[in-house]
Each structure stands twice: as C-alpha cells, then as structure tokens.
Amino acid sequence: MESEDLVNEWFEKWEQGEYLDLPITDNFRHTSPFGSIDGKKTYLELVKQNEDKFLGQTFEIQDGIYGPDKACVRYTAKQRDDFSLDVSEWYYIKAGLIEEIYAYYHIGEVREDGRLDT
C-alpha cells in the first residue's frame, strides 16, 4: 500500500469512529506536545478512555508529502462548531502499517512575553 493510501485510511478510520481498526503496528508510537504513547494496546486504551476528545472529528487535508516509507501531512481537525486545530504530522511506515507518528500543534495560549510585535 502506498503511503498516501495508508494515511488516507488513517483519517477515514478516525472520521468513521473505527479507531480499533487503525492501520498501526503493535509497537506503534505516537508523540505529540502531550508526550509519547508506546504500543498499540496502550494507545487504543487511551483513546477508549477519552472517546469524547478523539471521536467526532473531521479532517481537512491542506498538504501532504508522500514517500515509500514515510509521509508528512498538514491538516485541520474540526470537532463540533467550537473546535479547530491545525496540525502537521510525520508518519513512519513499516510493513504496510503506521509504526510511528510525530504530531506538531499548538496546545495553549502564547505568553505575553512570547508574542511578536506587529
């Protein structure tokens, strides 16, 4: 399976709420601003405990770069009318499954001393 098809399957499974069927390896690792989660079982347990935060999202893909064993996708995740998050993610693929994801997004307010003057 091509990396683009695999990443599209990832997003389709999320939009359909079928997270138990995500195309991920048993040793899957997900790293985000919240930390790292190691193992498919641990990842799926975390999602199950937090379904209200994970499910019901739609994804608008803005851009993607696809190679034979990795991909990078920039997208906007939306949930209800009050949540929108711009994300960039790197996907690393092994044996036709996603083995690792690095997600980059902003998780909080910018401190006043960190703001840029315009």
C-alpha positions as CSV (number, residue, x, y, z in Angstrom):
1,M,0.0,0.0,0.0
2,E,1.3,3.5,-0.9
3,S,1.9,5.9,2.0
4,E,-0.8,8.3,0.8
5,D,-3.4,5.5,0.7
6,L,-2.3,4.4,4.2
7,V,-2.5,7.9,5.6
8,N,-5.9,8.4,4.0
9,E,-7.1,5.2,5.6
10,W,-5.9,6.5,9.0
11,F,-8.1,9.6,8.6
12,E,-11.1,7.6,7.3
13,K,-11.0,5.3,10.3
14,W,-10.9,8.3,12.6
15,E,-13.8,10.0,10.9
16,Q,-15.9,6.8,11.0
17,G,-15.1,6.2,14.6
18,E,-13.3,2.9,13.8
19,Y,-10.2,3.5,15.9
20,L,-9.9,-0.2,16.8
21,D,-9.2,-0.8,13.1
22,L,-6.4,1.8,12.7
23,P,-3.6,0.6,10.4
24,I,-0.9,0.7,13.1
25,T,1.7,-1.8,14.2
26,D,1.7,-3.5,17.6
27,N,4.7,-1.4,18.7
28,F,3.1,1.8,17.4
29,R,4.3,5.0,19.0
30,H,2.6,8.4,18.9
31,T,4.5,11.6,20.0
32,S,2.7,14.9,20.4
33,P,3.1,18.0,22.6
34,F,1.3,16.0,25.3
35,G,4.1,13.3,25.3
36,S,4.7,9.9,23.9
37,I,2.4,6.8,23.9
38,D,4.1,3.5,23.3
39,G,2.3,0.4,22.0
40,K,-0.9,-0.1,20.1
41,K,-2.7,-1.5,23.1
42,T,-1.8,1.5,25.3
43,Y,-2.7,3.9,22.5
44,L,-6.1,2.3,22.0
45,E,-6.9,2.2,25.7
46,L,-6.1,5.9,26.0
47,V,-8.5,6.7,23.1
48,K,-11.2,4.5,24.6
49,Q,-10.9,6.4,27.9
50,N,-11.1,9.7,26.1
51,E,-13.5,9.0,23.2
52,D,-15.2,12.4,23.7
53,K,-12.0,14.1,22.9
54,F,-11.0,11.8,20.0
55,L,-14.2,10.9,18.2
56,G,-16.5,13.0,16.1
57,Q,-13.7,14.9,14.3
58,T,-13.4,15.7,10.6
59,F,-10.2,16.4,8.8
60,E,-9.4,18.8,6.1
61,I,-6.1,18.0,4.4
62,Q,-4.2,21.0,3.3
63,D,-1.0,19.5,2.1
64,G,1.0,16.2,2.0
65,I,4.4,14.8,1.1
66,Y,4.4,11.1,0.5
67,G,7.4,8.7,0.2
68,P,7.8,5.0,0.2
69,D,8.1,4.6,4.0
70,K,7.1,8.0,5.4
71,A,4.7,10.9,4.9
72,C,4.1,14.3,6.2
73,V,0.6,15.8,6.2
74,R,-0.7,19.2,7.2
75,Y,-4.4,19.3,8.1
76,T,-7.1,21.0,10.2
77,A,-9.1,18.9,12.6
78,K,-12.6,20.0,13.5
79,Q,-15.0,18.8,16.1
80,R,-18.4,20.3,16.7
81,D,-18.7,24.0,16.0
82,D,-16.3,25.1,18.7
83,F,-13.0,23.2,18.0
84,S,-10.5,23.6,15.2
85,L,-6.8,22.6,15.4
86,D,-4.1,23.0,12.7
87,V,-1.7,20.0,12.8
88,S,1.4,18.8,11.0
89,E,2.2,15.1,11.4
90,W,5.0,12.8,10.2
91,Y,4.1,9.2,9.6
92,Y,6.7,6.4,9.6
93,I,5.6,3.2,7.9
94,K,6.8,-0.4,8.3
95,A,5.4,-3.5,6.6
96,G,2.3,-1.6,5.3
97,L,1.3,-0.2,8.7
98,I,2.0,3.0,10.5
99,E,4.7,2.4,13.1
100,E,5.2,5.9,14.4
101,I,3.6,9.4,14.3
102,Y,5.1,12.7,15.3
103,A,2.4,15.4,15.7
104,Y,3.0,19.1,15.9
105,Y,0.4,21.6,17.0
106,H,-0.1,24.5,19.4
107,I,-1.7,23.4,22.7
108,G,-2.1,26.7,24.6
109,E,-2.1,30.4,24.7
110,V,1.1,32.3,23.7
111,R,2.6,34.0,26.7
112,E,2.6,37.8,26.6
113,D,6.4,37.9,26.6
114,G,6.4,35.5,23.7
115,R,4.2,37.5,21.4
116,L,5.6,39.1,18.3
117,D,5.0,42.8,17.8
118,T,3.2,43.7,14.6
